Amino acid sequence: MNVPNPNNPYQAPIPYAPEGAYPNMYGAPPPVQGGAVSELALESLRQTRPWVLVISILMFIGAGFMLLAGIGMLVAGAFVPESPSGPKAPIAMSYLGLFYLPLAVLYVFPAFKLSKYAGSISRLVASRSLSDLELSLGHQKSFWKFCGIAALLMIVVYALVAVAIVVAGAMSVMKAH
């Protein structure tokens, strides 16, 4: 918080600090060595932790189901009988299974980051140190960075699929005529 300079209103505001907080009001604050985290911050993170764990566990379960679905589609693709018009159904199911396997692996990374974030919140609540707060925020940052990159990639994939559908539709119309 800054307070106006009473001596000269055209000067930059004076940074607020309690009397005697800094030897030099205009210098940098002294470095904090393993300081304590406020009760409000701790309580907010303590209340956040169960929900972080729930989402992490659901993501791990979702990754497991995707992995099982991918393997199931690969196996089913091998046993599905070919249609009279050609072997399109087994191949399509196998390709879909191959798509699900890396998707399941991609779900594990953010789930792992959320799990580490929840664990670091527990350590922070016990230690109340700034270094544990920084570690917690680092895990949270990694999760959101991954989500942002994944969202951007999905937008690109959706755009490419939309273009491919339009091109395939145009080609089928041209082929029909």
N, CA and C atoms as an extended XYZ file, in Angstrom:
531
Properties=species:S:1:pos:R:3:atomname:S:1:resname:S:1:resid:I:1 pbc="F F F"
N         0.843       -1.169        0.000 N   MET     1
C         0.000        0.000        0.000 CA  MET     1
C         0.887        1.230        0.000 C   MET     1
N         0.532        2.220       -0.774 N   ASN     2
C         1.279        3.465       -0.832 CA  ASN     2
C         0.449        4.582       -0.214 C   ASN     2
N         1.134        5.530        0.420 N   VAL     3
C         0.448        6.698        0.977 CA  VAL     3
C         0.950        7.937        0.257 C   VAL     3
N         0.081        8.941        0.064 N   PRO     4
C         0.535       10.147       -0.631 CA  PRO     4
C         1.618       10.858        0.173 C   PRO     4
N         2.489       11.506       -0.543 N   ASN     5
C         3.548       12.281        0.084 CA  ASN     5
C         2.956       13.629        0.492 C   ASN     5
N         2.846       13.909        1.808 N   PRO     6
C         2.207       15.161        2.238 CA  PRO     6
C         3.032       16.405        1.911 C   PRO     6
N         4.348       16.247        1.737 N   ASN     7
C         5.204       17.397        1.466 CA  ASN     7
C         5.128       17.846        0.015 C   ASN     7
N         4.925       16.918       -0.902 N   ASN     8
C         4.893       17.278       -2.312 CA  ASN     8
C         3.897       16.361       -3.013 C   ASN     8
N         2.711       16.881       -3.360 N   PRO     9
C         1.705       16.014       -3.985 CA  PRO     9
C         2.080       15.556       -5.389 C   PRO     9
N         3.105       16.150       -5.990 N   TYR    10
C         3.504       15.782       -7.348 CA  TYR    10
C         4.582       14.702       -7.367 C   TYR    10
N         5.065       14.299       -6.214 N   GLN    11
C         6.042       13.227       -6.118 CA  GLN    11
C         5.330       11.883       -6.033 C   GLN    11
N         6.054       10.833       -6.342 N   ALA    12
C         5.493        9.482       -6.228 CA  ALA    12
C         5.112        9.217       -4.783 C   ALA    12
N         4.057        8.407       -4.577 N   PRO    13
C         3.646        8.090       -3.198 CA  PRO    13
C         4.756        7.380       -2.438 C   PRO    13
N         4.729        7.535       -1.154 N   ILE    14
C         5.707        6.895       -0.284 CA  ILE    14
C         5.197        5.493        0.034 C   ILE    14
N         6.031        4.461       -0.121 N   PRO    15
C         5.578        3.114        0.243 CA  PRO    15
C         5.286        3.057        1.742 C   PRO    15
N         4.156        2.448        2.076 N   TYR    16
C         3.770        2.349        3.489 CA  TYR    16
C         4.551        1.235        4.161 C   TYR    16
N         5.049        1.542        5.320 N   ALA    17
C         5.694        0.525        6.156 CA  ALA    17
C         5.523        0.948        7.602 C   ALA    17
N         5.299        0.015        8.484 N   PRO    18
C         5.197        0.380        9.904 CA  PRO    18
C         6.486        1.039       10.380 C   PRO    18
N         6.338        1.886       11.366 N   GLU    19
C         7.492        2.620       11.894 CA  GLU    19
C         8.601        1.654       12.284 C   GLU    19
N         9.802        1.895       11.789 N   GLY    20
C        10.954        1.076       12.116 CA  GLY    20
C        11.012       -0.257       11.387 C   GLY    20
N        10.130       -0.447       10.372 N   ALA    21
C        10.127       -1.727        9.658 CA  ALA    21
C        11.382       -1.890        8.822 C   ALA    21
N        11.813       -0.820        8.180 N   TYR    22
C        13.013       -0.869        7.345 CA  TYR    22
C        13.964        0.216        7.812 C   TYR    22
N        15.234       -0.082        7.808 N   PRO    23
C        16.187        0.974        8.159 CA  PRO    23
C        16.131        2.114        7.139 C   PRO    23
N        15.911        1.794        5.869 N   ASN    24
C        15.856        2.794        4.803 CA  ASN    24
C        14.526        2.604        4.094 C   ASN    24
N        13.588        3.570        4.251 N   MET    25
C        12.253        3.425        3.670 CA  MET    25
C        12.289        3.269        2.157 C   MET    25
N        13.321        3.821        1.506 N   TYR    26
C        13.367        3.772        0.043 CA  TYR    26
C        14.209        2.623       -0.478 C   TYR    26
N        14.778        1.832        0.397 N   GLY    27
C        15.561        0.679        0.001 CA  GLY    27
C        14.688       -0.556       -0.120 C   GLY    27
N        15.281       -1.624       -0.550 N   ALA    28
C        14.562       -2.891       -0.675 CA  ALA    28
C        14.258       -3.444        0.711 C   ALA    28
N        13.139       -4.156        0.831 N   PRO    29
C        12.850       -4.766        2.133 CA  PRO    29
C        13.874       -5.847        2.442 C   PRO    29
N        14.066       -6.128        3.702 N   PRO    30
C        15.034       -7.177        4.043 CA  PRO    30
C        14.551       -8.526        3.539 C   PRO    30
N        15.466       -9.429        3.172 N   PRO    31
C        15.043      -10.737        2.679 CA  PRO    31
C        14.365      -11.544        3.788 C   PRO    31
N        13.391      -12.325        3.386 N   VAL    32
C        12.670      -13.172        4.334 CA  VAL    32
C        13.326      -14.547        4.316 C   VAL    32
N        13.733      -15.017        5.455 N   GLN    33
C        14.376      -16.320        5.570 CA  GLN    33
C        13.415      -17.290        6.229 C   GLN    33
N        12.746      -18.124        5.427 N   GLY    34
C        11.864      -19.143        5.981 CA  GLY    34
C        10.737      -18.580        6.829 C   GLY    34
N        10.186      -17.429        6.409 N   GLY    35
C         9.125      -16.786        7.168 CA  GLY    35
C         7.867      -17.629        7.246 C   GLY    35
N         6.933      -17.159        8.019 N   ALA    36
C         5.690      -17.892        8.229 CA  ALA    36
C         4.639      -17.455        7.211 C   ALA    36
N         3.713      -18.345        6.925 N   VAL    37
C         2.611      -18.083        6.014 CA  VAL    37
C         1.409      -17.690        6.857 C   VAL    37
N         0.614      -16.750        6.370 N   SER    38
C        -0.527      -16.262        7.149 CA  SER    38
C        -1.559      -17.368        7.379 C   SER    38
N        -2.338      -17.193        8.436 N   GLU    39
C        -3.387      -18.156        8.774 CA  GLU    39
C        -4.453      -18.226        7.684 C   GLU    39
N        -4.779      -17.070        7.082 N   LEU    40
C        -5.788      -17.042        6.031 CA  LEU    40
C        -5.327      -17.848        4.813 C   LEU    40
N        -4.066      -17.683        4.433 N   ALA    41
C        -3.530      -18.450        3.300 CA  ALA    41
C        -3.530      -19.945        3.618 C   ALA    41
N        -3.110      -20.287        4.825 N   LEU    42
C        -3.092      -21.701        5.223 CA  LEU    42
C        -4.493      -22.300        5.224 C   LEU    42
N        -5.457      -21.552        5.738 N   GLU    43
C        -6.823      -22.065        5.799 CA  GLU    43
C        -7.402      -22.240        4.395 C   GLU    43
N        -7.125      -21.300        3.507 N   SER    44
C        -7.605      -21.425        2.121 CA  SER    44
C        -7.011      -22.655        1.450 C   SER    44
N        -5.729      -22.864        1.621 N   LEU    45
C        -5.091      -24.033        1.020 CA  LEU    45
C        -5.546      -25.323        1.692 C   LEU    45
N        -5.754      -25.293        2.991 N   ARG    46
C        -6.241      -26.470        3.711 CA  ARG    46
C        -7.622      -26.879        3.186 C   ARG    46
N        -8.477      -25.905        2.897 N   GLN    47
C        -9.809      -26.196        2.365 CA  GLN    47
C        -9.766      -26.604        0.901 C   GLN    47
N        -8.744      -26.184        0.185 N   THR    48
C        -8.598      -26.529       -1.231 CA  THR    48
C        -8.096      -27.961       -1.406 C   THR    48
N        -7.269      -28.423       -0.489 N   ARG    49
C        -6.597      -29.717       -0.623 CA  ARG    49
C        -7.540      -30.890       -0.897 C   ARG    49
N        -8.660      -31.051       -0.172 N   PRO    50
C        -9.524      -32.209       -0.465 CA  PRO    50
C       -10.053      -32.202       -1.896 C   PRO    50
N       -10.366      -31.027       -2.411 N   TRP    51
C       -10.903      -30.949       -3.774 CA  TRP    51
C        -9.822      -31.225       -4.805 C   TRP    51
N        -8.614      -30.792       -4.509 N   VAL    52
C        -7.485      -31.106       -5.401 CA  VAL    52
C        -7.286      -32.615       -5.444 C   VAL    52
N        -7.365      -33.266       -4.285 N   LEU    53
C        -7.222      -34.728       -4.238 CA  LEU    53
C        -8.346      -35.426       -4.999 C   LEU    53
N        -9.587      -34.949       -4.855 N   VAL    54
C       -10.712      -35.559       -5.558 CA  VAL    54
C       -10.493      -35.495       -7.066 C   VAL    54
N       -10.119      -34.328       -7.563 N   ILE    55
C        -9.905      -34.175       -9.008 CA  ILE    55
C        -8.727      -35.033       -9.461 C   ILE    55
N        -7.670      -35.085       -8.660 N   SER    56
C        -6.514      -35.912       -9.007 CA  SER    56
C        -6.904      -37.388       -9.096 C   SER    56
N        -7.638      -37.867       -8.114 N   ILE    57
C        -8.058      -39.277       -8.114 CA  ILE    57
C        -8.979      -39.564       -9.301 C   ILE    57
N        -9.919      -38.652       -9.574 N   LEU    58
C       -10.809      -38.845      -10.726 CA  LEU    58
C       -10.031      -38.867      -12.042 C   LEU    58
N        -8.983      -38.064      -12.128 N   MET    59
C        -8.164      -38.067      -13.349 CA  MET    59
C        -7.393      -39.379      -13.480 C   MET    59
N        -6.876      -39.898      -12.362 N   PHE    60
C        -6.201      -41.196      -12.420 CA  PHE    60
C        -7.182      -42.299      -12.835 C   PHE    60
N        -8.387      -42.270      -12.270 N   ILE    61
C        -9.405      -43.263      -12.635 CA  ILE    61
C        -9.775      -43.120      -14.114 C   ILE    61
N        -9.956      -41.873      -14.568 N   GLY    62
C       -10.266      -41.635      -15.983 CA  GLY    62
C        -9.162      -42.141      -16.897 C   GLY    62
N        -7.905      -41.934      -16.488 N   ALA    63
C        -6.783      -42.435      -17.289 CA  ALA    63
C        -6.803      -43.960      -17.331 C   ALA    63
N        -7.131      -44.588      -16.203 N   GLY    64
C        -7.221      -46.053      -16.186 CA  GLY    64
C        -8.315      -46.563      -17.102 C   GLY    64
N        -9.486      -45.913      -17.067 N   PHE    65
C       -10.582      -46.324      -17.954 CA  PHE    65
C       -10.212      -46.106      -19.423 C   PHE    65
N        -9.534      -45.014      -19.714 N   MET    66
C        -9.110      -44.774      -21.101 CA  MET    66
C        -8.124      -45.839      -21.561 C   MET    66
N        -7.211      -46.201      -20.680 N   LEU    67
C        -6.242      -47.239      -21.014 CA  LEU    67
C        -6.948      -48.563      -21.281 C   LEU    67
N        -7.892      -48.924      -20.403 N   LEU    68
C        -8.659      -50.156      -20.608 CA  LEU    68
C        -9.485      -50.092      -21.897 C   LEU    68
N       -10.091      -48.939      -22.165 N   ALA    69
C       -10.885      -48.786      -23.387 CA  ALA    69
C        -9.996      -48.906      -24.626 C   ALA    69
N        -8.819      -48.297      -24.573 N   GLY    70
C        -7.904      -48.387      -25.711 CA  GLY    70
C        -7.458      -49.813      -25.971 C   GLY    70
N        -7.090      -50.517      -24.914 N   ILE    71
C        -6.678      -51.915      -25.065 CA  ILE    71
C        -7.859      -52.759      -25.541 C   ILE    71
N        -9.040      -52.500      -24.959 N   GLY    72
C       -10.239      -53.229      -25.381 CA  GLY    72
C       -10.556      -53.018      -26.853 C   GLY    72
N       -10.402      -51.799      -27.337 N   MET    73
C       -10.668      -51.527      -28.758 CA  MET    73
C        -9.645      -52.201      -29.653 C   MET    73
N        -8.397      -52.223      -29.212 N   LEU    74
C        -7.374      -52.916      -30.005 CA  LEU    74
C        -7.683      -54.410      -30.089 C   LEU    74
N        -8.042      -55.002      -28.963 N   VAL    75
C        -8.364      -56.432      -28.936 CA  VAL    75
C        -9.634      -56.692      -29.735 C   VAL    75
N       -10.657      -55.865      -29.533 N   ALA    76
C       -11.913      -56.054      -30.262 CA  ALA    76
C       -11.709      -55.881      -31.758 C   ALA    76
N       -10.836      -54.965      -32.127 N   GLY    77
C       -10.552      -54.767      -33.550 CA  GLY    77
C        -9.954      -56.001      -34.192 C   GLY    77
N        -9.229      -56.784      -33.404 N   ALA    78
C        -8.638      -58.012      -33.936 CA  ALA    78
C        -9.679      -59.120      -34.100 C   ALA    78
N       -10.761      -59.069      -33.307 N   PHE    79
C       -11.753      -60.144      -33.352 CA  PHE    79
C       -13.051      -59.780      -34.058 C   PHE    79
N       -13.243      -58.520      -34.413 N   VAL    80
C       -14.474      -58.121      -35.101 CA  VAL    80
C       -14.434      -58.682      -36.518 C   VAL    80
N       -15.495      -59.355      -36.936 N   PRO    81
C       -15.484      -59.900      -38.296 CA  PRO    81
C       -15.534      -58.774      -39.325 C   PRO    81
N       -14.894      -59.034      -40.441 N   GLU    82
C       -14.878      -58.040      -41.509 CA  GLU    82
C       -16.248      -57.964      -42.157 C   GLU    82
N       -16.612      -56.753      -42.543 N   SER    83
C       -17.900      -56.575      -43.215 CA  SER    83
C       -17.771      -57.022      -44.667 C   SER    83
N       -18.880      -57.333      -45.317 N   PRO    84
C       -18.820      -57.794      -46.706 CA  PRO    84
C       -18.193      -56.758      -47.650 C   PRO    84
N       -18.339      -55.483      -47.312 N   SER    85
C       -17.791      -54.455      -48.205 CA  SER    85
C       -16.297      -54.233      -48.006 C   SER    85
N       -15.719      -54.799      -46.953 N   GLY    86
C       -14.280      -54.634      -46.724 CA  GLY    86
C       -13.959      -54.578      -45.244 C   GLY    86
N       -12.678      -54.532      -44.901 N   PRO    87
C       -12.248      -54.604      -43.499 CA  PRO    87
C       -12.213      -53.245      -42.797 C   PRO    87
N       -13.225      -52.412      -42.989 N   LYS    88
C       -13.166      -51.065      -42.421 CA  LYS    88
C       -13.435      -51.045      -40.919 C   LYS    88
N       -14.379      -51.825      -40.421 N   ALA    89
C       -14.755      -51.771      -39.003 CA  ALA    89
C       -13.611      -52.174      -38.072 C   ALA    89
N       -12.915      -53.285      -38.303 N   PRO    90
C       -11.823      -53.647      -37.384 CA  PRO    90
C       -10.686      -52.631      -37.403 C   PRO    90
N       -10.384      -52.102      -38.582 N   ILE    91
C        -9.292      -51.134      -38.677 CA  ILE    91
C        -9.672      -49.849      -37.967 C   ILE    91
N       -10.918      -49.386      -38.142 N   ALA    92
C       -11.363      -48.160      -37.480 CA  ALA    92
C       -11.332      -48.323      -35.966 C   ALA    92
N       -11.756      -49.481      -35.467 N   MET    93
C       -11.750      -49.709      -34.025 CA  MET    93
C       -10.311      -49.748      -33.503 C   MET    93
N        -9.406      -50.331      -34.262 N   SER    94
C        -8.006      -50.386      -33.846 CA  SER    94
C        -7.395      -48.989      -33.812 C   SER    94
N        -7.713      -48.167      -34.807 N   TYR    95
C        -7.202      -46.788      -34.814 CA  TYR    95
C        -7.739      -46.005      -33.623 C   TYR    95
N        -9.004      -46.208      -33.290 N   LEU    96
C        -9.587      -45.531      -32.146 CA  LEU    96
C        -8.902      -45.997      -30.861 C   LEU    96
N        -8.601      -47.278      -30.771 N   GLY    97
C        -7.869      -47.787      -29.612 CA  GLY    97
C        -6.483      -47.191      -29.516 C   GLY    97
N        -5.820      -47.035      -30.667 N   LEU    98
C        -4.493      -46.415      -30.669 CA  LEU    98
C        -4.560      -44.943      -30.272 C   LEU    98
N        -5.686      -44.296      -30.523 N   PHE    99
C        -5.869      -42.905      -30.120 CA  PHE    99
C        -6.063      -42.793      -28.606 C   PHE    99
N        -6.764      -43.745      -28.012 N   TYR   100
C        -7.050      -43.700      -26.580 CA  TYR   100
C        -5.818      -43.959      -25.723 C   TYR   100
N        -4.885      -44.771      -26.189 N   LEU   101
C        -3.717      -45.107      -25.367 CA  LEU   101
C        -2.868      -43.879      -25.025 C   LEU   101
N        -2.449      -43.060      -26.010 N   PRO   102
C        -1.671      -41.873      -25.623 CA  PRO   102
C        -2.499      -40.851      -24.844 C   PRO   102
N        -3.802      -40.817      -25.113 N   LEU   103
C        -4.669      -39.907      -24.367 CA  LEU   103
C        -4.693      -40.295      -22.884 C   LEU   103
N        -4.693      -41.584      -22.605 N   ALA   104
C        -4.652      -42.050      -21.212 CA  ALA   104
C        -3.345      -41.639      -20.551 C   ALA   104
N        -2.258      -41.734      -21.279 N   VAL   105
C        -0.958      -41.331      -20.733 CA  VAL   105
C        -0.951      -39.820      -20.470 C   VAL   105
N        -1.574      -39.047      -21.359 N   LEU   106
C        -1.629      -37.603      -21.160 CA  LEU   106
C        -2.433      -37.225      -19.919 C   LEU   106
N        -3.419      -38.003      -19.549 N   TYR   107
C        -4.212      -37.720      -18.358 CA  TYR   107
C        -3.424      -37.954      -17.083 C   TYR   107
N        -2.430      -38.809      -17.131 N   VAL   108
C        -1.668      -39.140      -15.930 CA  VAL   108
C        -0.825      -37.952      -15.463 C   VAL   108
N        -0.259      -37.192      -16.395 N   PHE   109
C         0.634      -36.091      -16.006 CA  PHE   109
C        -0.080      -35.032      -15.160 C   PHE   109
N        -1.215      -34.467      -15.598 N   PRO   110
C        -1.867      -33.474      -14.730 CA  PRO   110
C        -2.398      -34.087      -13.435 C   PRO   110
N        -2.814      -35.344      -13.471 N   ALA   111
C        -3.267      -35.999      -12.239 CA  ALA   111
C        -2.110      -36.110      -11.247 C   ALA   111
N        -0.927      -36.441      -11.758 N   PHE   112
C         0.258      -36.539      -10.914 CA  PHE   112
C         0.622      -35.170      -10.337 C   PHE   112
N         0.532      -34.118      -11.151 N   LYS   113
C         0.843      -32.770      -10.671 CA  LYS   113
C        -0.126      -32.340       -9.575 C   LYS   113
N        -1.420      -32.655       -9.745 N   LEU   114
C        -2.389      -32.317       -8.707 CA  LEU   114
C        -2.127      -33.106       -7.430 C   LEU   114
N        -1.724      -34.353       -7.578 N   SER   115
C        -1.398      -35.174       -6.417 CA  SER   115
C        -0.209      -34.579       -5.656 C   SER   115
N         0.811      -34.148       -6.382 N   LYS   116
C         1.973      -33.526       -5.748 CA  LYS   116
C         1.589      -32.196       -5.096 C   LYS   116
N         0.672      -31.464       -5.737 N   TYR   117
C         0.191      -30.204       -5.171 CA  TYR   117
C        -0.522      -30.459       -3.842 C   TYR   117
N        -1.372      -31.468       -3.793 N   ALA   118
C        -2.077      -31.799       -2.551 CA  ALA   118
C        -1.085      -32.206       -1.460 C   ALA   118
N        -0.075      -32.988       -1.828 N   GLY   119
C         0.935      -33.384       -0.845 CA  GLY   119
C         1.735      -32.205       -0.325 C   GLY   119
N         2.045      -31.273       -1.222 N   SER   120
C         2.816      -30.105       -0.780 CA  SER   120
C         1.968      -29.184        0.096 C   SER   120
N         0.648      -29.172       -0.105 N   ILE   121
C        -0.227      -28.402        0.792 CA  ILE   121
C        -0.168      -29.011        2.195 C   ILE   121
N        -0.163      -30.329        2.284 N   SER   122
C        -0.057      -30.981        3.599 CA  SER   122
C         1.241      -30.602        4.297 C   SER   122
N         2.341      -30.614        3.547 N   ARG   123
C         3.631      -30.219        4.124 CA  ARG   123
C         3.604      -28.760        4.559 C   ARG   123
N         2.972      -27.918        3.741 N   LEU   124
C         2.894      -26.490        4.070 CA  LEU   124
C         2.100      -26.261        5.350 C   LEU   124
N         0.978      -26.939        5.497 N   VAL   125
C         0.154      -26.780        6.699 CA  VAL   125
C         0.951      -27.204        7.941 C   VAL   125
N         1.775      -28.229        7.805 N   ALA   126
C         2.572      -28.696        8.944 CA  ALA   126
C         3.741      -27.762        9.244 C   ALA   126
N         4.417      -27.269        8.191 N   SER   127
C         5.636      -26.480        8.412 CA  SER   127
C         5.402      -24.981        8.475 C   SER   127
N         4.390      -24.493        7.732 N   ARG   128
C         4.077      -23.061        7.654 CA  ARG   128
C         5.227      -22.241        7.099 C   ARG   128
N         6.095      -22.847        6.297 N   SER   129
C         7.250      -22.121        5.770 CA  SER   129
C         6.974      -21.614        4.358 C   SER   129
N         7.617      -20.512        4.024 N   LEU   130
C         7.455      -19.933        2.696 CA  LEU   130
C         8.009      -20.846        1.609 C   LEU   130
N         9.048      -21.606        1.920 N   SER   131
C         9.608      -22.499        0.906 CA  SER   131
C         8.599      -23.580        0.513 C   SER   131
N         7.816      -24.080        1.488 N   ASP   132
C         6.780      -25.063        1.157 CA  ASP   132
C         5.637      -24.414        0.387 C   ASP   132
N         5.335      -23.148        0.674 N   LEU   133
C         4.318      -22.427       -0.097 CA  LEU   133
C         4.780      -22.274       -1.545 C   LEU   133
N         6.044      -21.920       -1.737 N   GLU   134
C         6.585      -21.777       -3.086 CA  GLU   134
C         6.554      -23.110       -3.831 C   GLU   134
N         6.863      -24.190       -3.141 N   LEU   135
C         6.810      -25.516       -3.752 CA  LEU   135
C         5.382      -25.856       -4.170 C   LEU   135
N         4.421      -25.565       -3.303 N   SER   136
C         3.014      -25.821       -3.626 CA  SER   136
C         2.586      -25.028       -4.853 C   SER   136
N         2.928      -23.767       -4.874 N   LEU   137
C         2.548      -22.929       -6.010 CA  LEU   137
C         3.252      -23.374       -7.289 C   LEU   137
N         4.455      -23.907       -7.161 N   GLY   138
C         5.157      -24.442       -8.334 CA  GLY   138
C         4.427      -25.638       -8.928 C   GLY   138
N         3.917      -26.524       -8.073 N   HIS   139
C         3.149      -27.673       -8.564 CA  HIS   139
C         1.844      -27.211       -9.207 C   HIS   139
N         1.217      -26.225       -8.596 N   GLN   140
C        -0.025      -25.699       -9.165 CA  GLN   140
C         0.246      -25.044      -10.521 C   GLN   140
N         1.335      -24.299      -10.614 N   LYS   141
C         1.705      -23.653      -11.877 CA  LYS   141
C         1.932      -24.689      -12.971 C   LYS   141
N         2.613      -25.774      -12.631 N   SER   142
C         2.869      -26.831      -13.613 CA  SER   142
C         1.563      -27.436      -14.121 C   SER   142
N         0.612      -27.644      -13.221 N   PHE   143
C        -0.680      -28.185      -13.631 CA  PHE   143
C        -1.370      -27.253      -14.611 C   PHE   143
N        -1.453      -25.971      -14.268 N   TRP   144
C        -2.172      -25.028      -15.130 CA  TRP   144
C        -1.428      -24.775      -16.434 C   TRP   144
N        -0.118      -24.833      -16.408 N   LYS   145
C         0.653      -24.692      -17.651 CA  LYS   145
C         0.332      -25.849      -18.591 C   LYS   145
N         0.299      -27.066      -18.044 N   PHE   146
C        -0.044      -28.229      -18.861 CA  PHE   146
C        -1.455      -28.087      -19.426 C   PHE   146
N        -2.407      -27.662      -18.580 N   CYS   147
C        -3.791      -27.502      -19.044 CA  CYS   147
C        -3.888      -26.460      -20.149 C   CYS   147
N        -3.167      -25.368      -20.023 N   GLY   148
C        -3.183      -24.331      -21.052 CA  GLY   148
C        -2.618      -24.825      -22.369 C   GLY   148
N        -1.489      -25.525      -22.314 N   ILE   149
C        -0.880      -26.066      -23.535 CA  ILE   149
C        -1.800      -27.102      -24.165 C   ILE   149
N        -2.392      -27.972      -23.330 N   ALA   150
C        -3.306      -28.999      -23.847 CA  ALA   150
C        -4.531      -28.359      -24.492 C   ALA   150
N        -5.059      -27.290      -23.893 N   ALA   151
C        -6.225      -26.608      -24.468 CA  ALA   151
C        -5.879      -25.989      -25.824 C   ALA   151
N        -4.718      -25.366      -25.917 N   LEU   152
C        -4.299      -24.782      -27.200 CA  LEU   152
C        -4.103      -25.861      -28.262 C   LEU   152
N        -3.506      -26.981      -27.866 N   LEU   153
C        -3.317      -28.074      -28.819 CA  LEU   153
C        -4.656      -28.644      -29.286 C   LEU   153
N        -5.608      -28.750      -28.373 N   MET   154
C        -6.928      -29.270      -28.754 CA  MET   154
C        -7.631      -28.324      -29.723 C   MET   154
N        -7.467      -27.030      -29.545 N   ILE   155
C        -8.056      -26.071      -30.485 CA  ILE   155
C        -7.454      -26.275      -31.877 C   ILE   155
N        -6.142      -26.471      -31.932 N   VAL   156
C        -5.482      -26.707      -33.220 CA  VAL   156
C        -5.976      -28.012      -33.836 C   VAL   156
N        -6.085      -29.066      -33.023 N   VAL   157
C        -6.559      -30.358      -33.530 CA  VAL   157
C        -7.989      -30.232      -34.048 C   VAL   157
N        -8.860      -29.558      -33.292 N   TYR   158
C       -10.244      -29.369      -33.734 CA  TYR   158
C       -10.295      -28.602      -35.058 C   TYR   158
N        -9.455      -27.581      -35.184 N   ALA   159
C        -9.429      -26.808      -36.429 CA  ALA   159
C        -8.974      -27.688      -37.593 C   ALA   159
N        -7.951      -28.509      -37.363 N   LEU   160
C        -7.464      -29.393      -38.427 CA  LEU   160
C        -8.517      -30.433      -38.805 C   LEU   160
N        -9.219      -30.979      -37.821 N   VAL   161
C       -10.272      -31.953      -38.094 CA  VAL   161
C       -11.410      -31.290      -38.878 C   VAL   161
N       -11.767      -30.065      -38.501 N   ALA   162
C       -12.825      -29.355      -39.218 CA  ALA   162
C       -12.439      -29.123      -40.673 C   ALA   162
N       -11.206      -28.727      -40.911 N   VAL   163
C       -10.725      -28.520      -42.291 CA  VAL   163
C       -10.723      -29.848      -43.045 C   VAL   163
N       -10.275      -30.921      -42.389 N   ALA   164
C       -10.242      -32.230      -43.047 CA  ALA   164
C       -11.656      -32.691      -43.405 C   ALA   164
N       -12.630      -32.440      -42.531 N   ILE   165
C       -14.015      -32.830      -42.827 CA  ILE   165
C       -14.558      -32.047      -44.005 C   ILE   165
N       -14.277      -30.760      -44.052 N   VAL   166
C       -14.743      -29.934      -45.180 CA  VAL   166
C       -14.099      -30.407      -46.479 C   VAL   166
N       -12.795      -30.672      -46.436 N   VAL   167
C       -12.094      -31.129      -47.644 CA  VAL   167
C       -12.635      -32.496      -48.078 C   VAL   167
N       -12.825      -33.401      -47.131 N   ALA   168
C       -13.352      -34.739      -47.483 CA  ALA   168
C       -14.750      -34.621      -48.037 C   ALA   168
N       -15.579      -33.756      -47.481 N   GLY   169
C       -16.926      -33.550      -48.002 CA  GLY   169
C       -16.910      -32.979      -49.406 C   GLY   169
N       -16.042      -32.014      -49.637 N   ALA   170
C       -15.933      -31.404      -50.966 CA  ALA   170
C       -15.426      -32.442      -51.980 C   ALA   170
N       -14.489      -33.266      -51.575 N   MET   171
C       -13.971      -34.277      -52.492 CA  MET   171
C       -15.030      -35.339      -52.826 C   MET   171
N       -15.850      -35.711      -51.825 N   SER   172
C       -16.879      -36.709      -52.088 CA  SER   172
C       -17.963      -36.143      -52.996 C   SER   172
N       -18.259      -34.861      -52.848 N   VAL   173
C       -19.238      -34.227      -53.741 CA  VAL   173
C       -18.699      -34.174      -55.164 C   VAL   173
N       -17.408      -33.840      -55.284 N   MET   174
C       -16.799      -33.751      -56.614 CA  MET   174
C       -16.708      -35.148      -57.256 C   MET   174
N       -16.467      -36.164      -56.455 N   LYS   175
C       -16.352      -37.524      -56.958 CA  LYS   175
C       -17.719      -38.042      -57.419 C   LYS   175
N       -18.793      -37.613      -56.732 N   ALA   176
C       -20.145      -38.066      -57.069 CA  ALA   176
C       -20.613      -37.484      -58.397 C   ALA   176
N       -20.109      -36.351      -58.743 N   HIS   177
C       -20.543      -35.718      -59.994 CA  HIS   177
C       -19.668      -36.160      -61.098 C   HIS   177
